[in-house]
Every structure is written in structure tokens, then in C-alpha cells.
């Protein structure tokens, strides 16, 4: 799994003209599910996201987690995070999980975050989405389960 995590003041996902998921103050998580990912990667990534200390404390130091600040997480599926651009100019997506597995693990991550006490919202799997956000900082963190979490 690969996640692009952005600290946001607000974020919204629109499909067509319908807002399908939105949050104020929290994290936008763009999630790519890779071939070979399992529940183990989901659990590890959820724990990392819930505990990631990237919010400012009273001294202005990044020392607080999403749980500490009472924020929310908006999770959006984005298989293009698995793009391999090493050859040629057209990205290859062979490392991305098949859609049925990707959706299952995507939903599992959302459920796991909720079980950890993190309020969540989500995009619509396999839809053409417009993601609107106000990045806070900006703070952007990339997590990859192929590297040790």
C-alpha cells in the first residue's frame, strides 16, 4: 500500500455534482493498493496514520496525532500512486491490485481507522472524482508498506 497523506484545513470529494465525502481539519489520505497487499498492511497503515504526529502542539512543534487534535480523515482511492514511470513516457500500473481486492482493502482501512477512534469520510471507489483541499502547512507525508512502517 502506498499512501499520500496531507494535513488539511478542509477537503471535499465531488463526483459529478455530488459531494460524497468531506472533512474539516484533519488528513486527506490518497491510497493506492498494491499487488500482494493484505489485511496486515491495512492494520499497519491504519495504526501509523492514527498515530502520526504531524499536528502542531502549543509550542508549534509537530507533536500531535489526528486523535490528539480531534480531526477527521478523508480516504480517497488512487491507484495511480502505484504508477511505474521508469520506462518510456506512459506509466505502467501493473503493481496496482485488481479492483475487487483494492476496494476490499480500501474499505477495510476506513473501517480500521474508525475502530481506532478516527472519524472518517471517503471518496467513491473507481469513480472520476474531483478532490478539493486546503493543504495546511503544507504538510505531505508518503507512506509505503513495502518500506517498513
Secondary structure as GFF3:
##gff-version 3
##sequence-region A 1 149
A	DSSP	beta_strand	2	15	.	.	.	ID=ss1
A	DSSP	beta_strand	18	32	.	.	.	ID=ss2
A	DSSP	alpha_helix	39	51	.	.	.	ID=ss3
A	DSSP	beta_strand	55	56	.	.	.	ID=ss4
A	DSSP	beta_strand	62	64	.	.	.	ID=ss5
A	DSSP	alpha_helix	66	69	.	.	.	ID=ss6
A	DSSP	beta_strand	72	77	.	.	.	ID=ss7
A	DSSP	three_ten_helix	79	82	.	.	.	ID=ss8
A	DSSP	alpha_helix	99	115	.	.	.	ID=ss9
A	DSSP	beta_strand	119	122	.	.	.	ID=ss10
A	DSSP	beta_strand	130	144	.	.	.	ID=ss11
###
